[in-house]
Amino acid sequence: MNMKRLLWLLLILCPLLAAAAPGDEYILAARAAYRNGERGRLAQALQDLKDHGDEANVLEPWAEYWQISQRIADAGTLDPLVRADVAAFLDRQANTYLAEKLRSEWLKALGKSGQWQAFEDAYPLLLRPDQELVCYAAQSRLALQHDRTAIDELRPLWFSAADLPESCMPPMKQLIASGQISERDIWTRVRHLLLARKFDQADKIAAYLPRQAPRRATLVATAERPRHYLDSRRSFHRMSLQQRELLRYAVERLAGIDATVAADEWQKIQGAFSAEARGHVWAHIAMAAARAHLPQARTWYREAGQTQLSDEQIAWQARAALREEDWPALERVIGHMPAQLAARPAWIYWLGRAKAAQGQVAAARALYLGISDEANFYGMLAADELGQPLVLPPPAPPPSAQEVAAARDNPGLQRALALIRLGLRIDGVREWNWTLRGMDDRQLLAAAALADVSEVFDRAISTADRTQVQHDYALSYPAPFRSLIDPQAKILALDHGWVYGLMRQESRFVMDARSGVGAKGLMQLMPGTARWVAKKIGMKDYRPGKAEQLDTNVELGTHYLSMVLASLGNCPVLASAAYNAGPRRARRWCAERPLEGAIYVETIPFHETRDYVKKVMSNAVYYSALFEDRPMSLKSRLGVVEAKSSDDSGYLP
């Protein structure tokens, strides 16, 4: 964003940038009272807010929502005053995030109490029901219309990896009672939950088995020591279904630890199982082997025979062929993918590469052309194959004064920014995203500019990324704090585009970002890593709290990034993987021979890290194009990852 445009926007938006708003303290008091279940304090905070003066706080509707929500919990859905207050609030806040939120909460209370007619009347007005409400809706259809298909439609949920809300269990019990979910189906879900290490849920589902369920201690012991469980079995004949299922689970669990050992163990006992079970277990072992980059993976996929593979299993079958650069095999695997999987940009690109490697140049070019205009990792790689490195289009015209004013005056956007300013980021992000529904490109660009000038960069990024035709890459790829970051990157000889690409992916430039595992700040440093780097660079006044300060976080983060890069042969692809998953893993994922960077990235075993590296490296291309204003090639940036080295010297956390 150039200085003239920034000053213009600041003049228009300056009323929104105040450090605090009247009544903020009452909003925070109301929030605390709501979370603590203190009805009297919440009522007092809301009254204080109303009595504060002529200037209303934009978050007053949130305080009203908290009070009504608490009353629903206290008095229930039968209280006529509660019903009246809910109806009045929904009317006042029609089409807002708060209306959707309260209606969802009200419907769950109605479903829990079995008030199906009231539920049926209100449910069609909800725009985005979650799974809990979908299951309540099925119960309602069965109760009011005796519509058995409502229950039948829920059966696929049993076989998904998703957790099942309590509202889904009554329909599932009916499916079990009618035989539509069999004993083997129950074991299938138990195994899936055990493989996800969800022992409590597995124990709960096992209780539905028609025979005596295994003890929880047995399930946990099998998970923790699968080889021991297999060794403890003396006979594999005339086994009960429970014994078979636990053995099968032990092999599948062992595959995640050592696929080679699992294959050996399964070879010994597979004769005691059905052909269907044998194929499913071999598919599981094969995928585990592919993730571990074992050459036997492709042999074990063949052992699976005609077993119907899951999307993840067939994707790893393709990656196993890709890792070996067996292009004919890769083409065959992609050709057998389900249509919706094969249509993803990843497999369109790799199918193009497979065809090109076999001399089918025209067919490859047609595939590349189909995705080359997509602003993603594979679209950029496809454009590179066509000889069209990234050139940023001219930015869309900046929002007009009227468009900016409309964004500034939008109540939903106002509330979202106010919530974020007060530290209620989760609620603020949800309100912001809800408010963007139905906006066209011009409205989205104005909202993104509003977030950008308010220094809520994550919302600016996500909003600008939604535009379909008119784009402003300076909003999608903001570069705040350059006076702090650029000198540090220059001192350490780090590529500026890569540093910004990594920061964009790590924190979206949220200065106080905290991850679920404890990483903090702009560069998402773990406390132990921050302490280690501070010691390495001789930061004498370091203390744990300093890692959360912007300047210290950038200094420590860029130094760590520099150390990681140097330890990994100055390869940004490896360093990006290491920043997310650790240097030892990044090294371990190398091949015995040099590997094209794109192939290394595609075959990273961890989905999170694979997605992370793709986004960091494509981000870096966009930032470099913005900074240097010249064509940029993603494939050139990815380069070649050198062969695995036996040297693992130099500990890095």
C-alpha positions, 0 to 999 in steps of 0.5 A: 500500500503506497503512502498516499493511499495509506494516508487517505485511508487513515483520514477516512477510517481514523474514528475506528482506530481509537485505542478504546471505546466508551464502555469497554470495561463493562463489556469485559466485565460482562464477558467475565461474568458470562464465562463464570456463570455470574448472572447478577454481575452480568446483569449489572454490567449490561445495565452499566453499559446502557447507563454509560451515556449517549454513545453506545458501545458497538458490542452492546448486542454481544452483552445482550447475547451473553445475558440471554444465553445464560438465561437459556442455561438457567431457566430452560426453553419452557420459560415464556420470558426466555422465549420472548427474549430470544424471539425479540433478540433474533428479530433485532439482530436479523441476518447477523452472526449473533442471530445465527449463534443464538438461534443455534444455541436455542435449537440445541436446547430445544433438541436436548429437551425433545421439543420437536415442534418448536425445533421444527419451526425454528430449524429452517431459519438456521443457515449453517447447522453443525453436526450436532444440529443435523442429528437433532434434525434427524431425530425431529423428523423421525419424531414428528413425521415418522421419517425413517430415512432421516435416521438412515441418512446418518449411517455414513457418519459412523464410518467417518473419522469425525467425533460424533456429538451426543445428539447423534447417538440415539439415531446410531443406537437405532441403527445398531438395534435394526442391524444396519450398523453391525458388530463388525461396523462397531469394531471398525469405528473402535479401531479408527478411534484407537488409531487416533488414540481416542481411548475414551471414545473407543471405550464408549463405542465398544460398549455397544458391542452385543457381546462383552466389550474389551476392557479399556485397559486392554485397548490402551495396552494394545495401543501402547505395546502392539508387538507385545500383544501380537507375541502374547497370542499363541493360537490364531485359530478359532478366535472370537471376533473380539480377538480378531479385531484386536489382532487386526488393530495391533498390526495396524497400530504397529504399521505406524511404528514400523511398517516392515515389522507389521508386514512380517507379523501380518504375513504370519497370521493373515490366513486366519482372516477373510480376504476382505480383511487381508486387503484392508490391512495390507492397504493400511501397511502400504500407506504407512510404508509410503509415508515412511518412504519405504520402497516396499510400499508399492509391493504391499499396495499390490498385496491389497489387491482389489481392495477399495482404497481410501482417498488418503491411501490412494494419494500415498500410493501415488506419492510412492510412485512419484518418490521413485519418479516412476512416471508410468506407475504414477499415471496409472495410479492417478487414472484409478483415483476417484474422479473428485480426487483426480480433479484436485490441482495436485493430481492434475499437475502431477499427471501432467508431469507424468505425461510429459516425462513419457513424451506426451507433451500436448496432453501435459500442456492441456493439463497445465493450462487447466490449472495455470491461472489458479493462485496456488502451489500447483497453479504456479508450478503448472505456469512454470511448466508452460514457461510463464513465471509469476507476474502480478497483475495490476492491482484493482482500483483502490476502494472509493470513499463510498466503498470504504465508508460502507465497510467502516459503517458495517455493524458486523465489521465494527463488532469484529474489530472491536472484539479483536481489539479487546482480545476476544479474537476467536469471537471477532474472527467468527463475526468478521467471517460471517459478515463477509458472506455475499460480498462482491469483490469491491466490498471485500477489497474495502473490508480488507483495506479496513482491516489492513489500516486497523492493523488486523492483518490476518483479516485483511489477508483472508478477506483479500484472498476471497476476491474472484476477479479483482485482486490487490496482492498488497492486501493479500500479502501485507508487509508490516514492520518492514523497518524492523524485519528488513534490517534483520533479514539483511544482516543475516543474509536471509531472503526477504520474500521467504522471511515474509512468506514464513511469517505470513504462514506462521502468524498472519502477522498477529503479534500476540499469536499463540499456538495450541502447543505454546509457540508465541509471537510473530514468528511462533517461537517455542519457549525452549527454542527462544531460550536456546537462540537467545543463549546462542546469540549472547542476548544477555538481558533475555527473559521468557516474557521478552520472546513475546515482544515484537522486536525480540521475537523477530530477532530470535526468530530470524536468527533461528531461521538463519541457523536452520538454513545453514544447518540444512545446506542453505536449502529453503525447502528443507529449512521451511520443513524444519521450522515447522516439524524440526530439523531432524525430521526435515533431514530424515525425509530426504532421499538417497539421491538428489530430489526435485524440490516439488517431489520432496514437498509432495512426499512430506509425511505430515499433512500439516508440514506438507501444506505449510511448506507449500504455502511458505514457498508460494508465499515467498514467490508472491512477496518477491514479486511484490518487492522486486516487481519482476517475474518469479518462478516457484519451481526455481525457488524449490530447486533440488533437495540434496541427497540424505547425509549421514552427518547429523551434527549440530543440534538444533531444537 
